[in-house]
């Protein structure tokens, strides 16, 4: 299923995919590692991953209208491309299972406390699989709507938190004692950029010359949003409470007073769920599109149901792991670093080949 997306749609796809599961837990995570100086590693990480995203987009731009699997065969050969593709499929299965369990837990605790987890799990997987089956173009249009609602809601709440919070809670902006923890903070932030792989399944249109710049600026914008989330939460709760409370961002917006809106946390969760759904849809899209390339003779709908089935079975096992978050965080950064290495390597090889072709 070939399709192209606009730069505007690509912005929303990247934004929703990357921020889907970071917004709620990020303030507690960063406050506990880098304290009031958290904004520095956050902006630095967004710049680093912005460069990686730029390279992937540049690679896509060199092979207009093609996805990773298509141009990978031209650059590195079919065998190596198949191995890399299998790695990405396994990698995003792991990511998807973790996110699906996290989403199921969130829904069960806030909206469906009496509904069995396996029912929520089953219905969610069917929904995400069905939407992914529709292809990247339809998803891109849907993400435009989701993205506008989520961004406006998040910026509005963060602005109110900054206005109502105590500026003393975030001062000083830089603490030399926090600087020694910046490398640890960068490692913790890696999982916030897991969804960057969605670029691998977005074929660029022939006339799209601004895509690399768009994805780079999108990553910088995401970094700014992350800073607003962390700084706003610390201003409302204080540093110690931000570290102590689980889902500290949600706890922070509970204290925010907005006219007409009585429960700001419920208000945010409603729109925040759109982002969570978008993140899961992106994971399903990545897996489905790569499987379709890897197994072109198998019907798309059969692959979709097969992916749904595998997700459901493995997620049931994952639900029984009590320390799922700690287990995932222990190895996920390394998986992401490896996954980011492949496009960079292919980009270098492709550039060398292009130079040799010009010399000939």
N, C-alpha and C positions, 0 to 999 in steps of 0.2 A: 504494500500500500504506500505509494509514493505521494509525498505532499510537501508543501513548503509553508513556512510561517513568517510573519512579518517581524520586524525588529521590536515593535511594541508588544506583540504576543510573546516573543522570546523573553523580553524583560519580565513579564508576569509569570511565565513558566519557570524561569530561573528563581525569581523572588519567592514564589510560593513553595517551590520544591526545596529550596535551601532553608527557608525560615520555618518550615512546617512544624518541626519538633524541637526548635531551639528557643523560641521566645519565652516559654513558660519557665524552663529550668535554667536558662542562661544567667540571670542575675545571681542566683545562689551559687552557681558554679564559679563564676568569675570573682564575685566578692570574696569567696573563700580562698582563692588562689592569689589574686593580684590586688585585692582591696580597692581603695579609691583610685588607684592608678590603672584600673581595668581597661579604660578607654584606649590606652596605648597598645597593648597586645591585640585588642579587638580590631582597631584600625590597621595595624600591621598585618594581621592575618587576612583581612579582607583585601589588602593590597597584594599579598603573596598569591592568594587564590585567584585574584583578579588577573594576575599575569598568567597563571595556569589556564584559566578560562579563555583568555585572549589567545593563547597558543592553540588551544583546541579549536576555537572559532577560526583562526587563521588556517588551520589544517583543513577544516570543513570548506573554507572559502577557496582553497586551492583545487578542490574537487566538487564543484557546484552540483547540487542536486543529488549528491550521494551521501550515504551514511557511513559510519565508521567501518562496518564490515566490507562495504564495497571498495572504498579506497584503500583500506588496509591490505587487501589482496594485491593491489597494484604496487604498494610500497614494500611490503615485507613478505609477500607470498601467501598462498592459501593456508598452508599448514600452521604457520606462526599466527596468522590472523584468527584461525579457528581456536587455537589455544588461548589467545587473549580474550576472545569472545566468550569462551566457556568460563574463564576466570570472572569476567564481568557478570555473567549470569549467576554464578554461585555467590559472588560478592553481594549482588543486589537482592538475592534471595535472603541472605543473612540479614541485610539491612532492613528489608521489607518485613521479615518476621519480627524483628525487634520493634520496629515502628508499629506494626499491627497489634502486637501484644500491649504496647504502651497506649495506643489509641483505645483498645478494648477496655483496659483498666480505667482510663480517663472517663469513658462513657459510662462504665458500670458505677464508678464512684460518684459522678456528678449528675447523671441523668437517668440511668437504668439500674438502680441498686438491687432490684429483685429479679432482673432478667439474667438467666444463666449466661456465663461468659461465652460458652461455645455457640450460643445462638447469635450473639452480637458478632462474634468472630465470623461465623458462616455467612450471615447477611452482608457484612462489610466486604468480605472477599468476593462474593458474587457481584456486588455493586462496582467495586473497583475493577474487576476483571471485565465486566460488561462495558464500562466507560473506556477502558484501555483498548478494547476490541474495535471501538469506533475510529481509532486512528488519531494521529497527532494534530490534524487540522481541526477537527471538532473539539478536541481537548483544548487547543489553543484559544478558541473562541470562548469556551466556558471559563478558562482561566482569566481572561480579561475581566469578566464580571466579578469572579471571586477575588481577583487581585485588587481591584478598585475598592471594594467593600472592606477587605482586610487591611489594606494600607491606610485608608482614611480612618478606620476605627483605631488602629494601633497608634497612628500619629496623634489623633485627638486625645487618646487616653494618656500617652506619654507627655504631651504638652500640658495637660491638666495636672499630671503628677509633678512636673517640673515647677509649675506655678504654685501648687499647694504645698509642696514639700519644703523642707528646711535646707537651705544651701550649705549650712554648716556641716551637714551630714556627708557632703561630698568633697569637703576641703580638708587637706590640700589636694589639688588635682594630681600632683605627683609626689610620691613618697619614695625616697631612695631605698628604703627597706623593702619596698615591693618589687623593685627592679630585678632583684636576684631570683624572683619567681616568674619572670616573664616567659622563659623557655617552657616551664611547666604549663603556664597559661596558654601558650601557643599550641602545645600538645593537646590540652583539653578542648581547645577551640576547633580542632581538626574535624571532629564529628559534626560540627555545625555546617560543614560544607560538603557533606556526603552526597547530596543531590546534584552536584556539579556534573555528574555523568550523564544527565539528561541531554547534554549537548551532543553526545555521541549518536543519538538517534534523531537529531533534527537536521534534515537536509536543507541547505541554504539555496535560495533562489539565485539564478544566474546574475541578476542585477543588484544583489544585496552586497554592497561593498562596505557598509558601515557596521556589519554584524560584530566583528572583533572589538571595535570601540564600544559598541552597545553592551556587550557582555562584561567588558572590563568596568565600565561605569556602573553597571548593575551591581557588581560585587562591591564596589565602593559604597554605593547607596545602602546595600544590605549591612555593611559595617557601621554606617551612621545610624541605622535603625537599631542595631544591636547596642550601640552606645546609649541611645535614648532609653532603651529598655532597662539597661543596667543602672544608669545614672538616676532615672526616674524612680526606680524601685528603692535604691539606697536613700534618696532624698525623702521618700515617704516613710520607710521602715527604719532607716538607720543601718549602718554596716553590720552590726552584730545580729540584728533581727533578720536581715537579708540572708546571712549565712545560716542562721539557726532554723528558719522556716522552710519546709518543703513547698515547692511551687510558690516561691516568694513573690513573683510578679503578680500572681492571682491574689495573694494576700494583700499586696500593696494596692491594687485597684479596688479592693473592697472598701478601703478607707477613703477613696476619692469621692468627692461629692459633685455630681453633675445634675443640674436642674432637669426634672422630668424623669431621669433614669434613676430608679430606686436601687437596683442591684447591678452595679457596674461589672461585677465579676461574671454574672450570668449573661449580661449584654456582650461582654467580650468573648465568652466561651461560645456563644452562638455563632459569631463571626469567625472566631478562632478555629472552630470546627471546619469551616470552609477551607482554611489553610491546611489543616490536618488531612482532610479528605484529598485535597490537591496533591499533597506530598505523597500519599499512598498511591494515588492514581499515577503519578510520575514514575514511581518504582515499578508498577505493573507495566507501564508503557515501555520502559527501558528493557525489562525482561522479555516482554512479548515481541517487541520489534527485533531484538537480537535473536530470539528463537526462530522467528520467521525467516531471518536471513540465513541462520545456521541450518534450518530444516525447511527449505523452500517447497518441498513436495508434500509437506503435511499441511492440511487446511488450517487457516488461521483460527477458526472457531474451536478446532480440536486442541490446538496448542493453548488457547485461552483456558479451556476447561481443565486441561492437564496442569497448567500453572496454578489455577484455583485449588485443585485437589492437593497438590504438593504443599501449597501455602497453608491450607487448612490443617493437614496432618501434622506438619512440623510446628505450626503455631500452637496446636494443642499441647505438644510436648513442652514448648517454650513457656507456656502459661504456668507450668508446674515448677519452673526455676525461680526460686525466691529472690536471688540476687542477680536477676537478669541484667539490670542496668550496669552493675559493676563488671560482670562478665563481658558484656558487649564493649564497654569503654576500655577494657584492658587490651583488646586486640584490634578494635575498629580503626584507630588512627593508622596503624601499620598497613592495614588493608587499603585504606584510602591513599596512602602515600604510593603504594605499589600501583594502584589503578591510575593515579595521576602521572606516573612515570611513563607508562606506555604511549599516550598521545604525544608527550614531549619527545620521546625517542623517535616515534614515527615522523614527527615534524622535522626533526634534524635530518633523518634519512631522506625524506621527501625533498628537502631543500638541497641536499647534496646531489640527488638525482637530477633535479631541475637545472642545477649549475652545470653538471656534466652534459646534459642534453643541449644547453646553450653553446658549450664549447665545441660540441660536435657540429 
